[in-house]
């Protein structure tokens, strides 16, 4: 990983399941979902450093996981008439 690298995470809304899920990322093995963007951020804050350490992308251990910069993009498709809500 080069200094200043920011990892990328894209999440999409699954209306049927009622969750935000990771649909794309450059973090190896990242697979997560949560009921709100805030809860997904909480999950990602722990999961991303753990996966990067486990995959040898960054140095660290389970006792002292490093802070990892990442960008979360939320994508939601709304199909309907906003005026009738």
Secondary structure, DSSP 8 states (H G I E B T S, - for coil): --TT--EEEEEEEETTTTEEEEEEESSTT---EESSHHHHHHHHHHHHHHHHHHTTSS--BTTB-----EEEEEE----S-GGG-
